[in-house]
Every structure is written in C-alpha cells, then in structure tokens.
C-alpha cells in the first residue's frame, strides 16, 4: 500500500492529472471490494464512483490522510453497508442474479470449470460481512493483517480469527462437495 | 518430502496462519502440478481467486469519472467586453460634450498681464509703450479714412453738378 502522498501541485490544488495518477488507479481494488459486499456489479460501480467523487470533494483533507488507499477502502465499506441497509439484502441478490446472467465471460472464465468457480464465489458471498471483507482483502487483494485491521477498524487478532473462520467454512463446504 | 511440505502449508492456509510468502509457495506448487482429488479444494479455491482478480472496471468508467471531476471550461463571450467598451465611449462623449466653452489656456493668456512688473516705473514705461503702439496704429488707420473722405467729397461734387 502507498504511504503518505503529496498530491498537491505548486498552486495547492489537485489537478485532474493527479486524480488520474493517485485516485483513479484504485478503481479495481475498490470495485472488487465493493462487489464482496453488494454482489451487484452496477451497485458496486456506483459505490466506487461515489467514493471517488467524495475523495475528490474532500481533497483538502487528503494531505492529512497518510494512507489514501486504506481511506478509500474504508469509505467503500461504509458506503456498501449504507447501501445494503437502504436496499435490503434480498433485493441485491435478485439484482445480482439478473446481472450474472447477462455478463460476458472473460477468457479465463471460459477455460476453468464454471460450476466449481461459481460455487466458490457463492460460498464467499454467503459468508458474514466481516469474514467476506477479510477474505477479499487478504486472498484477492493481498493485504497484510495489519493493513486489513486498519481498513476494517478491527483488532489484528480479530482479523486473524475472521480469516481462520472464513477459510475453514469454505474448506469444509468445498470438501463436502468433492466427497459427494 | 515435497508432499509433506505442501500438506503442512495447506493445513496452515485453511487455518489462516500462512504468511504471504507461503501463499506464493502454495500458488507456485499448484501451478506446476496437476489437479488431484486430495488438493482439488485448494486448487479450485486458488483458481477462483485468480478469476476474482479479473473483475475490473472498463475504460469508460475512467472517462465518466474525468468528466465528473474536471472543472467546467469557461466559454469566452464578447458581450462583457462590448459593455465595457460602450461605457468608456459614453464617458468620452459626455466629457467632450459637456466641457466648458472657455478654454482654460485662454484665461491663462489674460492672466499673464496681471501683476507682471514689480517695478512701477518700468510698468509705466511698458504701458506708455503700449499706448504709443495703439496711437501709431490709430494714426495709420486715420490716413485710410481720410482717403475715404476724399472719395465722399468727389461724390458730393458730382451730385451737385
């Protein structure tokens, strides 16, 4: 993760180029993280857009924020939780089903066994919010325990416990599938 | 030996105790070995993570974002400039139309003659000189009027004859 940033130009204002250089590259990480909460691609995209606009509007404070990436991810988590509260989980799941049906598979998706991949995806989706967030940040994005603890505002030992529980849950369900 | 190592790493992984380096080791082992029944869960899980990392936003998202945050370009309009030009023109016209008819420099010419000399004798001589000049010019003017008088006499004689 990036450490402190000096994103101010000589006039003390952040230019569009600096937005492209520092904020926009976070889009995919934020998108995948948002997906782990809201499942629906359109909602995840809206959340990322919202977070980026918010970070742009609060650009004056960014100088004081030591880790822009962690700050954006925390904001993404909060926006997702707000959205879930607002829309309700049930609606999100229905939207998601419609979206999966219309999405174009990537080259890798075509080569792997779709069924087992989708099964794992749904196993992750079924995890409780905190476990799903930890597993996304650790296994997909590769953050350290310390970074995850900071992003999710949790104790590091709690992060380790959540990761252990989530992986064990996935393992037991996967083994159940392969033995039957 | 290799199998014992990977079994230990797998156990550690599911327990959530592996380091990032050990996870790289597992990934590397899985990519160089065929999928077996005993490692099927681990194999598919790592593959699903690769698949999840492929989920990205398109370029069109960047374009939308830039549009949203970019400052709006100010369009150049000639209208305010025309307004300023018209105001300046009105001020100029008003100034020339309403300024006093007596020129200040003309007044200054008259004032030249006031209290020019401090010495009264010299002032008297200057006045005398001026009056002499007026008198000379008047005499030369009278010569011309005398000629007119002759013309007038001749006209009277002709009328009488």
Interface residues (C-beta under 8 A of the other chain):
Chain A: X16 X19 X20 X24 X27 X28 X31 X32 X35 X45 X48 X49 X52 X53 X56 X106 X108 X109 X112 X113 X116 X117 X120 X121 X136 X139 X140 X142 X144 X160 X161 X163 X164 X165 X166 X167 X168 X170 X171 X174 X175 X178
Chain B: X13 X14 X15 X16 X17 X20 X37 X40 X41 X44 X45 X47 X48 X49 X50 X51 X52 X53 X54 X55 X56 X57 X61 X62 X64 X65 X66 X68 X69 X70 X71
